[in-house]
Amino acid sequence: MDQPKKRAKPGRNPASASRTSRPRQAEVAELAGVSQATVSLVLSARGDGRAAAISEETRQRVHEAARSLGYVPDPAARRLAAARNNLLGVFSFTATFPTDVQHSYYPFLVGVEQEAAAQGYDLVLFTGSSSGGASAVGPEALSRVRLADGCLFLGRHVPRAELKRLVADGFPVVHLGRREELEGLAWVGADYVSASREVVGHLAELGHRRIVLVREDDDAPPSTDRQQGFLDGLAAAGTAGGPGAVLRCADPMRELTAQRVRTLVADGVTAFVAEETDTGAAWRALITAVREAGLSCPGDVSLGLLGSPPADLAAQPVPMGFDIPRHRLGAAAVRLLAALVAGEEAREPLVACEFRAGETAGPPIQSP
């Protein structure tokens, strides 16, 4: 339980920085070289077996770091932490909770519900409608999630400052999807990098040498991971990459026109892949542009989807790509959140995606 983390680098001692707010447990953990969960157990003076498993040397290091920083436990946070009610929150940054079976979040929620029941927790559901969603600001924007013992967050775009505030206060939080840019935030995610690389490898094995990725124009971690896997796949196959291999579209339906697709195909592109998002905008734009360009698939051009197609397009040919095991991700998120609520250290590995051969990829008509 008290395996030491990597020590803070010289020059980054939080005690030496100018301060305008109360020291946080995350800073104590960084200075002591342990996890925030270990700091919570030591400073809460719990008498259970988890606290007893922490070595005396680690306890002393934590207390010394706390004294150095002038850390004083927040009494309000302590009262909240003590008031366990066997409730886990699920917060979706949408105006209405995504309970429609066709919504891309629905399989996540199935896994969340099943694992919560197995762990002995009930669920309380929150939406972003009253907090401003991903644009929420202010110290109270997400305060209502404290009604639960801990909260699971779902969303492509999130209010970073408010999530960091919850983490700093020691409230158990897990994000469903990679969020490494938010230091201290626990998350579970799918291995989009490996899955995207496999899709490109499959196209390369079929003979494709000019492949283009269509993605939305933002830096959401799932998009970044898919692009990294795509570029890794091109490099591994020795195919053409460079800036022209990735099309970032703020409005895919408007920017990815039939003429643009025809121009790319005339220039030697034989395959396109699109990222999956909760809107499905990139994939919708791609298949629409290919159809309006008068191109057949997989005859004239091969297509791949880095994820699963929107439910309303289920009647169309199954795209080559990969499936995200959303129910497994939801269950993993609940296991991690339950561990944090219990004050335990835990980690969930990246969940592997499942390759899908589909019906939209074949050998190119002509060699590049």
NORRAMO-V445184 format. One record per backbone hydrogen bond with DSSP energy under -1.0 kcal/mol. CO is the residue of the C=O (numbers start at 1). NH is the residue of the N-H. If there is no record, write none. Layout:
CO_NH, CO_NH
This chain:
9_12, 13_16, 14_17, 24_28, 25_29, 26_30, 27_31, 28_32, 29_33, 29_34, 33_5, 35_39, 36_40, 37_41, 38_42, 39_43, 40_44, 41_46, 48_52, 49_53, 51_54, 55_59, 56_60, 57_61, 58_62, 59_63, 60_64, 61_65, 62_66, 63_67, 64_68, 65_69, 66_70, 66_71, 74_78, 75_79, 76_80, 77_81, 78_82, 79_83, 82_84, 86_122, 87_149, 88_124, 89_152, 90_126, 91_154, 92_94, 92_128, 94_128, 97_99, 100_103, 103_106, 105_109, 106_110, 107_111, 108_112, 109_113, 110_114, 111_115, 112_116, 113_117, 114_118, 115_119, 116_121, 122_88, 124_90, 126_92, 128_132, 128_133, 132_135, 133_136, 138_141, 140_143, 142_145, 143_146, 144_147, 145_148, 150_89, 151_174, 152_91, 153_176, 154_93, 158_160, 159_163, 160_164, 161_165, 162_166, 163_167, 164_168, 165_169, 166_171, 167_170, 172_151, 174_153, 175_177, 175_188, 179_182, 182_185, 186_175, 188_177, 189_351, 190_192, 191_195, 192_196, 193_197, 194_198, 195_199, 196_200, 197_201, 198_202, 199_203, 200_204, 201_205, 202_206, 203_208, 204_207, 209_240, 210_270, 210_271, 212_273, 213_247, 214_275, 215_249, 216_218, 220_224, 221_225, 222_226, 223_227, 224_228, 225_229, 226_230, 227_231, 228_232, 229_233, 230_234, 231_235, 232_236, 233_237, 234_239, 242_245, 243_246, 245_213, 247_215, 249_217, 251_254, 251_255, 252_256, 255_257, 257_261, 258_262, 259_263, 260_264, 261_265, 262_266, 263_267, 264_269, 265_268, 270_302, 271_212, 272_304, 273_214, 274_306, 280_284, 281_285, 282_286, 283_287, 284_288, 285_289, 286_290, 287_291, 288_292, 289_293, 290_295, 291_294, 296_300, 296_301, 302_272, 304_274, 305_307, 305_322, 306_276, 310_313, 311_314, 313_316, 318_359, 320_305, 321_356, 323_354, 324_326, 325_329, 326_330, 327_331, 328_332, 329_333, 330_334, 331_335, 332_336, 333_337, 334_338, 335_339, 336_340, 337_341, 338_342, 339_344, 340_343, 351_191, 354_323, 356_321, 360_303
